[in-house]
Amino acid sequence: MINFLKKLFKKEPEQTTFIYCRKCRNEMCSDGSFISDTYDENGDNHVKYKCKKCGKEADFNFDIAPVPINWEELKNNDKPKKTSL
């Protein structure tokens, strides 16, 4: 009975960060697409993912905003694209 109650009230951690592939829109945080989390010589954060569905690589900075920013957008001075799911 106690084990049943533990399972019933056990809270699973909820995913709070979502990274989507720019090519195929696959959600990459939950599918094991993470490659590395490093800093370059300027101290900039680079969190790299490789999409498991299409193979496109992505590089994000998690340190400069409350949300991950794609380095491709930063380098091109693009505004983040609004997309719908």
Residue pairs with C-beta under 8 A, 6 or more apart in sequence:
15 29
15 30
17 29
17 68
18 27
18 29
19 27
19 28
19 29
19 33
19 49
19 58
19 60
19 68
20 26
20 27
20 28
20 83
21 28
21 33
21 49
21 51
21 53
21 54
21 56
21 58
22 56
22 58
22 70
22 72
23 51
23 54
23 56
24 51
24 53
24 54
24 56
25 83
25 85
26 33
26 51
26 52
26 53
26 54
28 34
28 49
28 51
28 52
28 58
29 49
31 52
32 52
33 49
33 50
33 51
33 52
34 47
34 48
34 49
35 48
35 49
35 50
35 57
36 46
36 47
36 48
37 45
37 46
37 47
37 48
38 45
38 46
38 48
39 45
39 46
40 46
44 61
44 63
45 61
45 62
45 63
45 64
46 59
46 60
46 61
46 71
47 59
47 60
47 61
47 62
47 68
48 57
48 58
48 59
48 60
49 57
49 58
49 60
50 56
50 57
50 58
51 57
51 58
58 70
58 72
59 70
59 71
59 72
60 68
60 69
60 70
60 71
61 68
61 69
61 71
61 74
62 68
69 80
70 80
72 78
73 79
73 80
73 81
